[in-house]
Amino acid sequence: MQEVANDRHESDKLFVQNVINKQLLPKLAQLSSVYSQLAGLEFDWDESEQLNNAEYLDRVVKLTQAGFSIDPEAVAERTGIPITGIASQTEPAPEPDDGSKKKSQ
């Protein structure tokens, strides 16, 4: 039943999109010069997926680990977290062996 509902939903969206693009926008453009700027435009649904900040940051981390460069300004703007610089990603130095540990023989 869910598949039938999804098909009906997509059909309704396509119908509304066609009515807006083929009838409403052209008639508005002909009606008045106020609407003349609508003449070359088309309506389309925004199918993009919205991520919450945790999901977004998780994807940023995965992409940077895969070797991709991410724009820090875009991340700061999206998350609201100010980014002041990039930390160096060097390996931590090994702990020095001061001889205090007993060696098993």
JOCOR-V519528 format. One record per residue. SS is DSSP state (H for helix, E for strand, C for the rest). PSI is psi in radians with two decimals (none if undefined). OMEGA is omega in degrees with one decimal (999 if undefined). Layout:
SS/PSI/OMEGA
SS/PSI/OMEGA
This chain:
C/-0.58/179.9
H/-0.66/179.5
H/-0.69/177.5
H/-0.74/178.8
H/-0.72/178.4
H/-0.73/178.2
H/-0.73/179.6
H/-0.73/179.1
H/-0.81/178.9
H/-0.68/178.4
H/-0.75/178.3
H/-0.72/178.8
H/-0.75/179.4
H/-0.70/178.2
H/-0.85/-179.0
H/-0.72/179.1
H/-0.76/179.4
H/-0.70/178.6
H/-0.76/-179.7
H/-0.81/-175.8
H/-0.66/-173.6
H/-0.42/-175.9
H/-0.99/-171.7
H/-0.94/-176.9
H/-0.78/177.3
H/-0.67/179.8
H/-0.66/176.3
H/-0.73/179.9
H/-0.61/178.5
H/-0.45/-174.8
H/-0.78/-175.0
C/2.71/177.1
H/-0.32/177.1
H/-0.62/-178.0
H/0.14/-176.2
H/-0.48/179.6
H/-0.20/177.5
H/-0.14/-173.0
C/-0.72/-175.8
C/0.09/-175.8
C/2.73/174.8
C/2.53/177.1
C/2.40/175.8
C/2.55/179.8
C/2.51/175.2
C/1.85/-177.4
C/0.15/-176.8
C/2.64/-178.8
C/2.30/179.0
C/2.17/179.2
C/2.52/171.4
C/2.98/-174.4
H/-0.66/-179.3
H/-0.78/178.5
H/-0.71/179.7
H/-0.85/179.9
H/-0.63/177.0
H/-0.73/178.7
H/-0.63/177.0
H/-0.78/179.5
H/-0.79/-179.8
H/-0.70/179.6
H/-0.69/178.7
H/-0.61/176.5
H/-0.48/178.0
C/-0.07/175.9
C/0.06/179.8
C/2.57/175.1
C/2.33/-179.1
C/2.41/179.2
C/1.98/-178.3
H/-0.52/178.1
H/-0.68/178.7
H/-0.69/178.6
H/-0.74/179.2
H/-0.72/179.9
H/-0.72/-177.0
H/-0.70/-173.9
H/-0.38/-176.2
C/0.11/178.6
C/2.04/-179.9
C/2.33/178.4
C/2.03/-175.6
C/-0.28/179.9
C/3.12/179.8
C/2.18/179.6
C/2.56/177.4
C/2.49/-177.0
C/1.06/178.8
C/2.71/178.4
C/2.48/177.2
C/2.49/-179.5
C/2.50/178.1
C/2.61/-180.0
C/2.39/-179.7
C/2.49/178.6
C/1.84/-176.7
C/0.11/176.5
C/0.06/-177.8
C/-0.31/178.6
C/2.38/178.4
C/2.38/178.3
C/2.34/177.9
C/2.41/-178.3
C/none/999
